[in-house]
Each structure stands twice: as structure tokens, then as C-alpha cells.
Amino acid sequence: MERERIDVRPITDEDADAVAVFLHDHLNPRVSLKAWGALLAPPWDVDAPNHGFQLIAGGAIVGAYVAVYSERDIDGEQRRFCNLAAFCVLEGHRAHSVRLIRAMLAQRGFEFTDLSPSGNVVALNRRLGFAALDTATRVTLNLPGISRRGITVSDDPTIIARTLTGRDAGVYRDHRDAPAARHVVAMTGDQYGYLIVRKDRRKRLPVFASPLYVGGSRDVLRSAWREVGSHLLVKQGMLATLAEHRVLGFVPSLGVDLRTPRAKMFRSRDLPAASVDYLYSELTLLQW
């Protein structure tokens, strides 16, 4: 009996709709087709070689590994990033999963990130040369309160756009239409702290804020953290913040440290962990 042929092919623009349907049907039906489509069409400009890779058997998709690409200025040098974003292979074809991963990693000239790997993928990534980022996290409640004099917190796009400068302004332009990215500025005097968060789900409860990026003055953000937490609670419906130290640069005074925070990983020949952030990734594009 002839063995079924299974091909690995790049995901092209023409394949995006079919891949979105596959991921909706087989990875997470709670995520809408429109949302899966947004993952395959990031709002920032980038010369992407593909949208990842797919397994094809009998003319049908039986597996997909979506990639999100970006070009970043790291210490004055342009670096190309490939973010491993969503991975799903039908059970009968799991033996071919590694072919998708190897096709992704065979692309030269990229730094690779995997910012939401599942349990089995974490171990596989380690074997493939990925390193773990330090994701030490404190869960802190967002409590209601009245802003102190001289501190303003806003998520108004007009205010944010006219407040941010330099790199922060570019980050905002690239991510203002990213579906999962929520933007907040804290202002005092002529200084600001800029925070991008996503709403995360833990224990089936979508009420947690996960910081993805901090710009401007971290000191401003730290001093205004009480007001920021109140804003996230009242305006965004986020009851608590998963305050990751490497993102915030400080640890909120009240809270509980997670014993086993979620893994985030990267693979690079020479890029230090400190240069890896969570922008230009599925964390900004996909709400699940």
C-alpha cells in the first residue's frame, strides 16, 4: 500500500484564509476566524518571506505553524525576528510536527522567539537550542482609587499619540491597530511612562493584565503604579496584573510571586536576553 505523501509548504497570502479556518477548527474555536486572520496579517510594515509553514496531505491542511516577522533596531543594528506564533498538527500526523519546526528554523538570518510555548514544545525547544527568558512574575491586585494630584493616566489614542516621542512613538504606530495590545500612558509634569498590556486568561478567567512593553520613564510608571492599576481595573476590566519583572523593571510592593510562571523562549547566536521583548508577536495580535 502506497504511503500518503505529506508536504511541508510555506504559508502564503493566498493560504491565509484556509490556515485561519484550520486553526479555528482545530486549535482554539473560541478565537474567531477574524482574529486568526489578524494573526496572519500584522499591521506593521515588514518584508516577510511567508506566514509560517503548513503540512499538506491529500490537498488538505493537516498542520500549521504560523510565524510573525519583524525588523528591529537593536543597539543600532537591524535584526530580523521570526516569532513562532501558533502551532497545531492533527493527531494522526503528529510524527511530522518536527518537520514544521525545522522548516521554520532553517530560515537564515533570523532571531527566533517563542513567547507562548505549550508544555511539550518547551522541552522540544530546549533540544533545538532555545533558551528560557527570566519570566519571574508577581500577581498584584489592581485596586480602585482616586488619582493623586499631578498624576494623569489615559488610554485616549489622541493623548497617547501626542505624548509619545522617539522609539515609543514608532512602537505605538506599529501596534495601535494590533488587536491584543492595549496602550496606557501615565503622565506627571513633562515626563511620561508608557505601558502596553494584553488581557490574559488564567484559570479560565480573562481578567489579568500582562505587561508587554514599557517606554518613557520607568520611574514615572513605578510612582504612578497605583493609578495605573486603578485604570486597568476600572477602564479595562482587569482585576490583577501579572507583573513580570523583566518587562516592568520593578516589582510592585504588594502581591504574590508565581511559583511557576509561563515560559517564554528565544534562539539566537549572539543576541542577549535583555534585547528580547514581547512586541511584534502573537502576544500583541491574538486574544485567546
Buried (B, 14 or more C-beta within 10 A) or exposed (E): EEEEEBEBEBBEEEBBEBBBBBBBEBBBEEBEBEBBBBBBEBBBEBEBBBBBBBBBBEEEBBBBBBBBBBBBEBEEEEBBBBBBBBBBBBEEBEEBBEBBBEBBBEBEEBBBBBBBBEEEBBEBBBEBEBEBBEBEBBBBEBEEEEBEEEBBBBBEEEBBBEBBEEEBBBBBBBBEEBBBBBBBBBBBEEEBBBBBBBBBEBEEEEBBBBBBBBBBBBEBBBBBBBBBBBBBBEEBEBBBBBBBBBBBEEBBEEBEEBEEBBBBBBBBEEBEEEBBBBBBBBBBBBBB
